[in-house]
Amino acid sequence: MRVLKSITLEKISLSASSIAPPIAHFEAPLEAPFHVCRHIRCAAQNLSTIPDLSTISSDVKSNPRCSARCRLSYARTGQRMNGTVVITGAVSGIGLSTSKLFLAKGWNVMMADFNEDLGKKVLEELLAEYSPERLAFQQCDVSSARSVDAMAQATHDSFGHVDSVINNAGIFAKGAVHEIDEDVWDRVMATDVKSIYLTTRAFVPEMIERKSGTIVNTASISGLQGDYNMAVYNAAKGAVVNLVRAMALDYGKYGIRVNNVNPGPTMTPMFRSNPQSVIDEFAQASPLGRLVQPEDIARTMYFLASDESDPITGQNIPVSAGFEIYSGQPVQD
Ligand SMILES: NC(=O)c1ccc[n+]([C@@H]2O[C@H](COP(=O)([O-])OP(=O)(O)OC[C@H]3O[C@@H](n4cnc5c(N)ncnc54)[C@H](O)[C@@H]3O)[C@@H](O)[C@H]2O)c1
């Protein structure tokens, strides 16, 4: 029996073969947390060395709670499995940059997006760099319960588990309240707000069971302040700004953290569709004299989804080049 500091591999296999066993019998904590496979994470997270695969019992390798892919990768390589993240609105703009960053950091990524053609193209490009065991695309309309549930099933089929959900898909519409068509109002609210309810309903039960997980929503500085001619977007993002607090309160006792990133004007296809003169005007209105890049948002998403941001929860984090901090008073000499 190989001994890793004060924890034996026998104990790992015992723990991993049953569902969420107590870890009180481990003489943890040790340094350098890592895991071999998320399904034995509760047992292995406090170990400081990757265990020798041959010393881990077969009941761990055949644990039905591991997906086929997870078991296969584990059995073949003995390498640790990294976290799995679901990212919605993943094939364009902020979602695409965020997907690329998580892949570069070694996570498994389920890219969910409405746009199937673009999704297939993006997937093909990314598969030139990353293994299909680490990456999947699922066409998904985040405003539809059936579609989100199918995406959740596909995620479990591919990766077996989910550690983090990034609710990023969102749409925008212009107009004062009385000018907005009812179907446009409903579509924005469903895509930007109801979607968070649907993905949470689909993924949070397993996080509750595992007593860990993170959820990151893309809100907006338009949820923190009002804008001219953007009533439904203000309403939708304002809802997300307070929803994060409710979710953080309700799920905190399960070790689940929930936070928002609130982008300012960000150079994505959504924002680039403005005339250049408008884009320049936006840049000049920021105290830093610049717009935000999707990569800026991606880094904050990663921070909030990963253990690096522990114990931050229930927060709205503007990533905005300071765009929203101005009170609007005229400049004084
Ligand atoms: N770009 C900005 O300036 C800015 C500022 C603040 C907040 N945001 C927010 O950031 C998020 C991402 O926006 P972006 O700028 O990257 O836009 P984008 O248009 O580049 O990307 C949005 C993605 O969401 C997908 N999508 C739209 N409706 C969907 C649905 N019903 N189901 C699944 N996917 C759907 C689109 O296909 C697209 O791939 C949105 O929530 C947006 O409101 C953007």
The ligand as an SDF file (V2000), in Angstrom:
LIG
                    3D

 44 48  0  0  0  0  0  0  0  0999 V2000
  -21.2360   42.9430  -25.8680 N   0  0  0  0  0  0  0  0  0  0  0  0
  -21.5790   43.8020  -24.9070 C   0  0  0  0  0  0  0  0  0  0  0  0
  -21.2930   44.9990  -24.9950 O   0  0  0  0  0  0  0  0  0  0  0  0
  -22.2780   43.3040  -23.6730 C   0  0  0  0  0  0  0  0  0  0  0  0
  -22.3980   44.1730  -22.5900 C   0  0  0  0  0  0  0  0  0  0  0  0
  -23.0470   43.7280  -21.4470 C   0  0  0  0  0  0  0  0  0  0  0  0
  -23.5540   42.4440  -21.3810 C   0  0  0  0  0  0  0  0  0  0  0  0
  -23.4390   41.6210  -22.4610 N   0  0  0  0  0  0  0  0  0  0  0  0
  -24.0050   40.2800  -22.3310 C   0  0  0  0  0  0  0  0  0  0  0  0
  -23.0130   39.3150  -22.6600 O   0  0  0  0  0  0  0  0  0  0  0  0
  -23.6340   38.1310  -23.1150 C   0  0  0  0  0  0  0  0  0  0  0  0
  -22.9400   37.6510  -24.3650 C   0  0  0  0  0  0  0  0  0  0  0  0
  -23.1050   38.6400  -25.3530 O   0  0  0  0  0  0  0  0  0  0  0  0
  -22.0950   38.8800  -26.5470 P   0  0  0  0  0  0  0  0  0  0  0  0
  -21.8230   40.3310  -26.5770 O   0  0  0  0  0  0  0  0  0  0  0  0
  -20.9660   37.9400  -26.4890 O   0  0  0  0  0  0  0  0  0  0  0  0
  -23.0850   38.5790  -27.7470 O   0  0  0  0  0  0  0  0  0  0  0  0
  -22.9900   37.6500  -29.0380 P   0  0  0  0  0  0  0  0  0  0  0  0
  -24.1840   38.0090  -29.8310 O   0  0  0  0  0  0  0  0  0  0  0  0
  -21.6440   37.7450  -29.6560 O   0  0  0  0  0  0  0  0  0  0  0  0
  -23.1520   36.1970  -28.4220 O   0  0  0  0  0  0  0  0  0  0  0  0
  -24.3450   35.7630  -27.8710 C   0  0  0  0  0  0  0  0  0  0  0  0
  -24.4860   34.2780  -28.1350 C   0  0  0  0  0  0  0  0  0  0  0  0
  -25.6940   33.8470  -27.5160 O   0  0  0  0  0  0  0  0  0  0  0  0
  -26.3590   32.9860  -28.4120 C   0  0  0  0  0  0  0  0  0  0  0  0
  -27.7960   32.9700  -28.1260 N   0  0  0  0  0  0  0  0  0  0  0  0
  -28.6880   33.9550  -28.3380 C   0  0  0  0  0  0  0  0  0  0  0  0
  -29.9210   33.5310  -27.9980 N   0  0  0  0  0  0  0  0  0  0  0  0
  -29.7810   32.2680  -27.5400 C   0  0  0  0  0  0  0  0  0  0  0  0
  -30.6830   31.2950  -27.0420 C   0  0  0  0  0  0  0  0  0  0  0  0
  -31.9950   31.5390  -26.9500 N   0  0  0  0  0  0  0  0  0  0  0  0
  -30.2020   30.0980  -26.6680 N   0  0  0  0  0  0  0  0  0  0  0  0
  -28.8690   29.8290  -26.7590 C   0  0  0  0  0  0  0  0  0  0  0  0
  -27.9710   30.7090  -27.2400 N   0  0  0  0  0  0  0  0  0  0  0  0
  -28.4280   31.9030  -27.6140 C   0  0  0  0  0  0  0  0  0  0  0  0
  -26.0660   33.5330  -29.7910 C   0  0  0  0  0  0  0  0  0  0  0  0
  -26.2550   32.5440  -30.7980 O   0  0  0  0  0  0  0  0  0  0  0  0
  -24.6100   33.9670  -29.6360 C   0  0  0  0  0  0  0  0  0  0  0  0
  -23.7340   32.9120  -29.9840 O   0  0  0  0  0  0  0  0  0  0  0  0
  -25.1170   38.4620  -23.2550 C   0  0  0  0  0  0  0  0  0  0  0  0
  -25.8060   37.9930  -22.1230 O   0  0  0  0  0  0  0  0  0  0  0  0
  -25.1260   39.9650  -23.2840 C   0  0  0  0  0  0  0  0  0  0  0  0
  -26.3530   40.5090  -22.8520 O   0  0  0  0  0  0  0  0  0  0  0  0
  -22.8040   42.0200  -23.5930 C   0  0  0  0  0  0  0  0  0  0  0  0
  1  2  1  0
  2  3  2  0
  2  4  1  0
  4  5  1  0
  4 44  2  0
  5  6  2  0
  6  7  1  0
  7  8  2  0
  8  9  1  0
  8 44  1  0
  9 10  1  0
  9 42  1  0
 10 11  1  0
 11 12  1  0
 11 40  1  0
 12 13  1  0
 13 14  1  0
 14 15  2  0
 14 16  1  0
 14 17  1  0
 17 18  1  0
 18 19  2  0
 18 20  1  0
 18 21  1  0
 21 22  1  0
 22 23  1  0
 23 24  1  0
 23 38  1  0
 24 25  1  0
 25 26  1  0
 25 36  1  0
 26 27  1  0
 26 35  1  0
 27 28  2  0
 28 29  1  0
 29 30  1  0
 29 35  2  0
 30 31  1  0
 30 32  2  0
 32 33  1  0
 33 34  2  0
 34 35  1  0
 36 37  1  0
 36 38  1  0
 38 39  1  0
 40 41  1  0
 40 42  1  0
 42 43  1  0
M  CHG  2   8   1  16  -1
M  END
$$$$
